Amino acid sequence: MDFIFIFEFLIVLNSLMTLYVVSSSGLKSALISEFRNLKINRNQFKEFLNLRLYFGLQEIVTALYTQAGLLILFYFLDKETYGYYRALFVIIAPIMMVSVAISQVVLKYLKSIPKHKIVYLFRKTILYTIGFGVLISISLSLLKEYLFDFIKIETNETTQVAFIIIIVVILLRFLFFNYEVLLVVFDKQKERFLITLTAVAISSLSIFFLLPEYGLIGAVSTNLISNAIVAIGLITISESYLKNKA
């Protein structure tokens, strides 16, 4: 109940602060004025939706292939195994945030360079990011015992194998996010969306085949499958565009 009260208090406080900022800064009148002056016909609206459609859908399927396992596996794993699964992803979550941050820097960089130089500079960028991913993976491997103790995971053969799979997922992530960014630069959002959607579908189906027999290893393997599919799809399509640019 104390936590509920704190969250309710924070929500009310943020709402009041938002209202205060809007009313005191003149933002309210500016927004009303812009809304009244906004004129858009059906064709413009349709064109806008077509331009932004795959950006929105991409956010949905990306959330699914990265987070669906946490939701679905809750109903298939026993409490101890599911706890181990979540604990292992305590390791991977901050690494994923680092890769997302780097991808935004890479995106801005690739958009700013001349198109005729993009192949050479993209290859150079890949070397840097993969090198960084390898460095992180080695560091995690060296700190494995400390990490297991920190997140309260028992060290046994199953958790050791699951940890290796997590390391491979991290390496894949640092490989394919470069290609994901490249498709954004080439304005190939539809292809990017279809690849991720395929990964979500196949990894979700794999849950029913892997979990009954392999437990924790099967659970983390579903993440490996989804990331491997995304990596293969993005690299294949991106390389075909790079050949045309070379």
N, C-alpha and C positions, 0 to 999 in steps of 0.2 A: 504493500500500500504506500509506503514511503516513496518508492521509485515511481509509482503511478502519479503521485502528487507532484514530484519533481518534474516529470515530463509534461504534465498538464500546465504547471507553472511556466515552464520554458516556452511552451506553445503560445500561451496567452501573452507572455512578455514579448516574444518575437512578433506576434500579431499587432500588439500595441505600438511597438517600435516602427513597424512597417507603415502603419496608418499615420504615425507622427511624421515620418520622413516624407511620405507622399503629400500630406496636407501642408507641411511647413516649407517645402522646397519649391512649391509651384509645379511639381510634377503632375498633380492631378489635372490642373487646367491645361497643361501641355498635352497630356494624353487624350483628354476630351476633345481638344482642338484637332489633334492628328486623326482621331477616329472619325470626326465629322467630315474632315477633308479627304478621307480615304475613299477612293473610287476604284473599283475593280470589277471587271466584267467576267462572265463565265469562262471565256477562253483563257484569260489571264490567270484565273484561279486554277483551272485545269493544268495549265502549263507549270504553274508553281508547284502543284501537287506532284506532277511527273518528275520535276527536278529534285524534289525532296523525298519522294516516296521511299527509295531504297536506303537513304540515310536513316530514316525512322525504323524501317523493317530490320536494318542491320543491327541497330541497337538492341532490338528485341531478341533476335537470334543469337547475338553475341552473349547476352545475359543468359540465354538458355543453355548454350554449350559450355559456359563456364560455371553456371550455378545450378543447372537442372539436377546434376548428380546429388547435390546436397539435399534437394527436396525429395527426389524419387527414392534415393537409397535409404532414407529414413524409414520407409515402409518395408524394406527388404532385408535390412541388416539387424542383427541383435544389438543391444545398447552398447556393449563393449566394443564391438567391431566398428559400429558407426562413430563411436567416440574417438577411436584411433584414426578413422578416416578424416574426421573434422580436424583433429589435432595435426595431422600431417599437412593439411591445407592451411593451417596457421603459418607453416613455413613458407608455403608457396605464395600466399596472398600478397605480402609486401613486395616480393620479387615481381609479381605481375604488375603491381602499381608502378614499380620502377620502369618496367618495359613500356607501359602506357605513356609515362612521362617522356621517355626517350623517343617514342614513336612520334609524339607531337613535335618535338624538336626536329626530327628527321623529315617530317612532313613539310614543315616550314622551309627547311633547307632545300629539299628537292623541288619545291614549287618556285624557289627563287633563282635556280640555276638555269642556264640556256638549255633547250631541249637537245641540242647536238652534243652536249657534254654529259647528259644524264646517265648514259650507260657506264662510263668510266667512274664517275663520282658515286654512282649507286653501288658498284662493286666495292669501292673503297669503304663506303659506309657499312656494308655488310661485314667486312673484315673487322672493323672496329667493334660493332655491336656483338658479333659472335664471340670475339675475344673477351669482351666484357662478360658475356654469358658464361663462358668457360671458366673465367676467374671466379664468378659467383658460385658456380657449381663445385669447383674445387674447394672453395672456402666452406661451403655447406658440408661437403664430404668430410673435411678435416674436423668440423665442429659437430659431427653427427651425434656422438655420445652426449655432449653437452645439450644439444637440442632435444634429444630424446628425454633426457632428465628434466629439462625445462618444461616440456609439454606433457610430461607424465606418460610416456609411452614405454612399454616393456620392450627390451631389446631381445628379439628372437629372429628366427629365420624368415618368418612372414613379414615382420615389420622392416627387416633389412631389405628384402626384395621390393617391398612397397616404396621404401625410401629411394632406391635406385630408379624406380619408375618415375617418381616425382622429379628426380634430377634430370631424366631424359625429357620430361615435359617442359622443364625450365629451358633446356637447351633448344628444344623445338620452338619455344616461344620467341627466344632471341634470334632465331633464324627467320621465322616466317613473318614477324611483324614488319620487317623491311619491305617484303613483297606486298603485304597488305597496304602499307602506305603508298607504295608505287601504283597500285590499282586506283587509289584515291586520286593521285596526281594525274593518271591517265583517264580519269572520270569513268571508271569501269565498276560502278557501284553494283550494278545488276549481277555481274559475274561474282563479285565478292560476296554478295548476299546468298547466291545459290550455292556456293561452296560451303558457307557456314551452315546453311539450312540442311545440306546433305550430311554434314558432320553431326548436327543435332539429331537427325533421324537415325543414323546408323549407330551412334553411341548410345542412344536411348534404347534401341533394340538389343544392343549387346549386353545391356544390364540383365535381361532375362536369361541369357545364355551363360554369362560368366559368373554371376553372383552365387547361384545355387551350389556350384562346385568349388569356387576359388575364394569366396569371401572377400577379405580385405584386398588381396591382390587383384581380384576381379573388379572390385570397386574402383581402385586407382587406375586399372587398365582401361576402364571406360573413358577416363580423361585422356589417357595416352592415345586411344583410338581417335577421339574427336580432334585432338591437336594434330595428330599425324595426317588425318584427312584434310584438315585446313591447310597444313603445310604443303602437302603434295599438290592440292588444287591451286593454291596461290602461286607456288613456284612454277608449275606447269604453264599457267595462263600468263603470268608476268614475264616469263622467259620468252614466250612467243612474241609478246609486244616489244621486248628488248631487242630481239633479233631484227625486227622491222626498223628499230631506231638506230641500230648499229651501222 
